[in-house]
Amino acid sequence: MTQGLRTRDAGVGARDSGGAAVSHDAPSPRAKARPPLAHPIIKPIVFAACLAPLAVLGWNAYRDHLGANPIETLEIETGVWTLRFLVATLAVTPARKLLGWNGLIRYRRMLGLFTFFYASVHLSMYAGVDMFFNVHDILHDIVKHPYITVGMASFLLLVPLALTSTTAWVKRLGGRRWLVLHRLVYIVPAGGVLHYAWSVKKDIQRPLIYALIFALLLGYRVWMTHGKRLVVRTTSEPRPADAAST
């Protein structure tokens, strides 16, 4: 009898001091709260924002607002947006560490895949619109022009990173091998900036700005990996006076 009452009370819920029923199944306010940037609506918004540059370029092409050489403009702009998304991808970790925005990790894979997406559009502008998929001419360009050689090599480095970006591939390769493979992303900025600088030839102000940004982002990673160890090792070593006293 008592056990039945307890079971029934547990189903109905306890009573507060005023006699009102309090459900045990009701989530606490803390359980309802989501960390910043974790709301489900944010991810579709970020996805749409990542597609917006391509939509703007398409609209400008439709309205014939791409200047005297629209193909060159499309090639340059899609290449620049590739660098911008690469910056955003590499900036996720420093932003998490320095600003405490841990929710950004939810968008790193998306930003990385959009880097590959815009790189693919950039390559398509060159190979399809500019060269009409003429394999002979494309191969001749790759051999003859260093900036195309470097750009193509940088794109090829992105291919395995995009293909293995899923959780299934992390399990398939193993965490350590997956991390080693994805460190190729640290080589891509150098190739991308060189490709950009050599393609614009004289006006290299923007490529230099991207070079500085990438240097800061990669320098931060070097510091986090090696600099802190050096500081800890230096501070942990006994000073001469302390060594003499021992």
C-alpha positions in Angstrom: 0.0 0.0 0.0 2.7 2.4 1.0 4.8 1.4 -2.0 1.8 2.0 -4.2 1.3 5.5 -2.8 5.0 6.2 -3.3 4.8 5.1 -6.9 1.7 7.1 -7.5 3.2 10.2 -5.9 6.3 9.8 -8.0 4.1 9.7 -11.2 2.1 12.8 -10.2 5.0 14.7 -8.8 6.0 16.1 -5.3 4.1 19.0 -3.7 5.7 22.3 -2.9 5.0 24.3 0.2 1.9 25.8 -1.4 0.4 22.4 -2.3 1.1 22.8 -6.0 2.3 19.7 -7.9 6.0 19.8 -9.0 6.8 17.5 -11.9 10.0 15.5 -11.6 10.2 15.4 -15.4 10.3 19.1 -15.9 13.8 20.2 -17.1 15.7 22.6 -14.9 16.5 26.1 -16.3 20.1 25.0 -16.5 19.2 22.0 -18.6 17.3 24.3 -21.0 20.1 26.8 -21.4 22.3 26.3 -24.4 25.9 27.4 -24.7 26.5 30.4 -27.0 26.5 29.6 -30.7 24.8 26.2 -30.0 21.2 27.2 -30.9 20.0 25.0 -33.8 18.9 28.0 -35.9 22.4 29.4 -36.0 23.9 26.7 -38.2 21.5 27.2 -41.1 22.1 31.0 -40.8 25.9 30.4 -41.0 25.4 28.1 -44.0 23.3 30.7 -45.8 25.9 33.4 -45.0 28.6 31.2 -46.5 26.7 30.9 -49.7 26.0 34.7 -49.9 29.3 35.7 -51.6 28.6 33.3 -54.5 25.0 34.5 -54.8 26.3 38.1 -55.0 28.8 37.2 -57.6 26.1 35.4 -59.6 23.8 38.4 -59.3 26.5 40.8 -60.5 27.3 38.5 -63.4 23.6 38.4 -64.4 23.5 42.2 -64.2 26.8 42.5 -66.1 28.5 44.4 -63.2 31.8 42.5 -63.2 33.8 45.0 -65.1 35.5 44.8 -68.5 36.8 41.3 -67.9 34.1 39.4 -66.0 35.8 36.0 -66.3 39.0 37.4 -64.7 36.9 39.1 -62.0 35.1 35.8 -61.2 38.4 33.9 -61.0 40.0 36.5 -58.7 36.9 36.9 -56.4 36.3 33.2 -56.0 40.0 32.8 -55.2 39.9 35.6 -52.6 36.9 34.1 -51.0 38.7 30.8 -50.8 41.5 32.6 -48.8 38.8 34.2 -46.6 37.2 31.0 -45.7 40.6 29.5 -45.0 41.3 32.3 -42.6 38.0 31.7 -40.9 38.7 28.0 -40.6 42.1 28.5 -39.1 40.8 31.3 -36.8 38.4 29.0 -35.0 41.0 27.5 -32.6 42.6 30.8 -31.6 39.1 32.4 -31.1 38.1 29.4 -28.9 41.3 29.7 -26.8 41.6 33.5 -26.5 37.9 34.5 -26.3 36.4 31.4 -24.8 34.0 30.9 -27.7 33.9 27.1 -27.5 30.7 26.9 -29.6 32.8 27.9 -32.7 34.0 24.3 -32.9 30.6 23.4 -34.3 31.3 25.4 -37.4 34.9 24.6 -38.2 34.1 21.6 -40.4 31.5 23.7 -42.3 34.0 26.5 -42.8 36.7 24.1 -44.0 34.3 22.5 -46.5 33.3 25.9 -47.8 37.0 26.6 -48.3 37.1 23.6 -50.5 33.9 24.6 -52.2 35.1 28.1 -53.2 38.4 26.6 -54.2 36.5 24.2 -56.5 34.4 27.1 -57.9 37.7 29.1 -58.5 39.2 26.1 -60.3 36.0 25.7 -62.4 36.1 29.3 -63.4 39.6 28.8 -64.8 39.3 25.3 -66.2 35.7 25.5 -67.5 34.9 29.1 -68.3 38.4 30.4 -69.2 40.0 27.3 -70.7 36.8 25.4 -71.9 38.2 22.2 -70.2 40.9 22.0 -72.8 43.2 19.5 -71.0 46.1 20.1 -73.3 46.0 23.9 -72.7 45.5 23.5 -68.9 48.5 21.1 -68.6 50.6 23.5 -70.7 49.5 26.4 -68.3 50.4 24.4 -65.2 53.9 23.7 -66.5 54.5 27.1 -68.0 53.1 29.4 -65.3 54.4 28.9 -61.7 51.3 30.6 -60.1 49.0 28.1 -61.7 51.4 25.3 -60.6 51.3 26.4 -57.0 47.5 27.0 -57.1 46.8 23.6 -58.5 49.1 22.0 -55.9 47.3 23.9 -53.1 43.9 22.7 -54.4 45.1 19.1 -54.6 46.2 19.4 -50.9 42.7 20.4 -50.0 41.1 17.4 -51.7 42.0 14.7 -49.1 41.2 17.1 -46.3 37.6 17.6 -47.7 37.1 13.9 -48.4 38.2 12.9 -44.9 36.4 15.6 -42.9 33.6 13.3 -41.7 33.5 11.6 -38.3 33.5 8.2 -40.1 36.8 9.0 -41.6 38.2 10.0 -38.3 37.3 6.6 -36.9 38.6 4.8 -40.1 42.0 6.5 -40.0 42.4 6.8 -36.3 42.7 10.0 -34.4 46.5 10.3 -34.7 46.7 9.6 -38.4 43.8 11.8 -39.1 45.5 14.7 -37.3 48.7 14.2 -39.2 46.8 14.2 -42.5 44.9 17.4 -41.7 48.1 19.2 -40.8 48.4 19.7 -44.6 46.0 22.6 -44.1 49.0 24.5 -42.7 50.8 24.3 -46.0 47.8 25.5 -48.1 47.9 29.2 -46.9 51.5 29.6 -48.2 50.5 28.2 -51.6 47.3 30.2 -51.7 49.1 33.5 -51.0 51.8 32.8 -53.5 49.2 31.9 -56.1 47.4 35.1 -55.4 50.5 37.3 -55.4 51.9 35.9 -58.6 48.5 36.1 -60.4 48.0 39.8 -59.6 51.7 40.6 -60.3 52.1 44.2 -59.4 49.4 45.0 -56.9 50.4 42.7 -54.1 49.0 44.7 -51.1 46.1 42.3 -50.5 48.2 39.2 -50.8 50.6 40.6 -48.3 47.7 41.3 -45.9 46.6 37.7 -46.2 50.2 36.5 -45.7 50.4 38.5 -42.4 47.0 37.1 -41.2 48.1 33.5 -41.9 51.5 34.2 -40.3 49.7 35.3 -37.1 47.3 32.3 -37.1 50.0 29.8 -37.7 52.4 31.5 -35.4 49.8 31.2 -32.6 49.7 27.5 -33.2 53.5 27.2 -33.1 53.5 29.1 -29.8 50.8 27.0 -28.3 52.6 23.8 -29.4 56.2 24.7 -28.6 56.4 28.1 -26.9 54.6 27.1 -23.8 56.7 23.9 -23.4 59.8 26.0 -23.7 58.6 28.4 -21.0 57.5 25.6 -18.7 60.9 23.9 -19.2 62.8 27.2 -18.6 60.9 28.1 -15.4 61.1 24.5 -14.1 64.9 24.4 -14.3 66.7 25.3 -11.1 68.6 28.6 -11.0 72.4 28.4 -10.4 71.9 29.6 -6.7 69.3 26.9 -6.1 71.5 24.3 -7.8 74.4 25.3 -5.6 72.3 25.1 -2.5 71.3 21.5 -3.3 
